[in-house]
Amino acid sequence: MIEDTLQKLETRLKKSKNLNPENREALQKLVTELRLEIDQLDDEDRAESIAGFTENSAREALRQEQDQDLLDIALDGLQKSTREFEASYPKLTAVVNNICHQLSNLGI
C-alpha cells in the first residue's frame, strides 16, 4: 500500500506540466529520501499516513487551478503526520518539511 502511494506520487511528478525541470528534480529527490525514511518506521499505519498526505499534497500543489485552501490543509496534515517522530526520526521530519516547502512554493 505504501509503495503504491509513493509510486502514484512519483508518476504524478513525472507527468505534471506545472513543474519546471529544477522543481521536478528536487521533488523527485525528496520523494526518494522520503521512501528511505518511511522504510525505517516501525509503525506501518503512520508510514501510510505520511505517504498518503504527501501524495495528496502533491496532487493539490500540481493542479492546473490550484486551490490554496486545499493545499494548505493537505500540507498541514502532512506536517502533523510526522510531528510525533520529530525526536526519534529527525531526518524524516526534515524531509517532510522540505517537501512541504517545495510544494507550497509552487503556487508563488
DOPADREN-383066 format. One record per residue (C-alpha): residue in three letters; z, y, x. Coordinates in Angstrom, 2 decimals, decimal comma. Each point is the difference from the previous one (the first is absolute). Layout:
% DOPADREN-383066
PT  aa      pz      py      px
PT ALA       Z       Y       X
...
% end
This chain:
% DOPADREN-383066
PT  aa      pz      py      px
PT MET    0,00    0,00    0,00
PT ILE    0,93    2,47    2,73
PT GLU   -3,09   -0,87    2,00
PT ASP   -2,20    0,49   -3,08
PT THR    1,49    3,46   -0,57
PT LEU   -0,49    1,02    3,62
PT GLN   -3,55   -1,36   -0,11
PT LYS   -0,72    2,14   -3,09
PT LEU    1,38    3,00    1,84
PT GLU   -2,21   -0,62    3,02
PT THR   -3,04   -0,46   -2,25
PT ARG    0,81    3,23   -1,83
PT LEU    0,17    1,87    3,32
PT LYS   -3,28   -1,48    1,21
PT LYS   -1,87    0,86   -3,21
PT SER    1,45    3,44   -0,63
PT LYS   -2,49    2,83    0,03
PT ASN    2,83    2,54    0,18
PT LEU    1,01   -0,83    3,57
PT ASN   -1,48    1,40    3,14
PT PRO   -0,25   -2,45    2,93
PT GLU    3,12    1,35    1,73
PT ASN    2,19   -0,35   -3,11
PT ARG   -1,42   -3,44   -0,76
PT GLU    0,75   -1,23    3,52
PT ALA    3,51    1,49    0,01
PT LEU    0,85   -1,58   -3,35
PT GLN   -1,46   -3,36    1,01
PT LYS    2,19    0,01    3,12
PT LEU    3,05    0,84   -2,10
PT VAL   -0,77   -2,85   -2,41
PT THR   -0,24   -2,37    2,97
PT GLU    3,41    1,22    1,18
PT LEU    1,37   -0,31   -3,53
PT ARG   -1,20   -3,61   -0,20
PT LEU    1,83   -0,82    3,25
PT GLU    3,20    1,67   -1,20
PT ILE   -0,09   -1,61   -3,45
PT ASP   -0,43   -3,42    1,64
PT GLN    3,42    0,51    1,63
PT LEU    1,82    0,62   -3,28
PT ASP    2,16   -2,81   -1,29
PT ASP   -0,13    1,33   -3,57
PT GLU   -3,32   -1,01   -1,56
PT ASP    0,59    1,93   -3,21
PT ARG    0,59    3,21    1,93
PT ALA   -3,02   -0,70    2,22
PT GLU   -2,16   -0,39   -3,13
PT SER    1,40    3,26   -1,35
PT ILE   -0,84    1,88    3,19
PT ALA   -3,51   -1,46    0,12
PT GLY   -0,55    0,79   -3,68
PT PHE    1,22    3,58    0,24
PT THR   -2,20    0,49    3,07
PT GLU   -3,06   -1,26   -1,86
PT ASN    0,82    2,15   -3,05
PT SER    0,50    3,06    2,17
PT ALA   -3,34   -0,54    1,70
PT ARG   -1,71   -0,47   -3,37
PT GLU    1,37    3,32   -1,24
PT ALA   -0,77    1,85    3,24
PT LEU   -3,59   -1,28    0,14
PT ARG   -1,01    0,68   -3,60
PT GLN   -3,00    2,28   -0,48
PT GLU    2,07    2,27   -2,24
PT GLN    3,46   -0,18    1,40
PT ASP    3,02    0,47   -2,27
PT GLN    2,66    1,52    2,24
PT ASP    2,84   -1,02   -2,32
PT LEU   -1,03   -3,66    0,10
PT LEU   -0,43    0,14    3,78
PT ASP    3,46    1,54    0,39
PT ILE    1,55   -2,72   -2,19
PT ALA   -1,75   -2,77    1,96
PT LEU    1,00    1,48    3,37
PT ASP    3,59    0,48   -1,15
PT GLY    0,13   -3,64   -1,10
PT LEU   -1,37   -1,08    3,36
PT GLN    2,60    1,97    1,92
PT LYS    2,83   -1,24   -2,21
PT SER   -1,15   -3,62    0,41
PT THR    0,85    0,18    3,72
PT ARG    3,12    2,17   -0,14
PT GLU    2,48   -2,88    0,28
PT PHE   -1,81   -1,29    3,11
PT GLU    0,27    3,25    1,91
PT ALA    2,82   -1,22    2,27
PT SER   -1,08   -3,62    0,45
PT TYR   -3,78    0,56    0,13
PT PRO   -0,56    3,52    1,33
PT LYS   -3,59   -0,68    0,99
PT LEU   -0,87   -1,14   -3,53
PT THR    1,45    3,24   -1,35
PT ALA   -1,94    2,02    2,57
PT VAL   -3,27   -1,76   -0,88
PT VAL    0,54    0,58   -3,72
PT ASN    0,83    3,67    0,63
PT ASN   -3,18    0,36    2,05
PT ILE   -2,06   -1,59   -2,76
PT CYS    1,56    2,34   -2,56
PT HIS   -0,73    2,99    2,21
PT GLN   -3,63   -1,06    0,56
PT LEU   -0,62   -0,66   -3,70
PT SER    1,66    3,19   -1,17
PT ASN   -2,14    2,03    2,41
PT LEU   -3,23   -1,40   -1,43
PT GLY    0,23    2,31   -2,99
PT ILE    0,28    3,14    2,10
% end
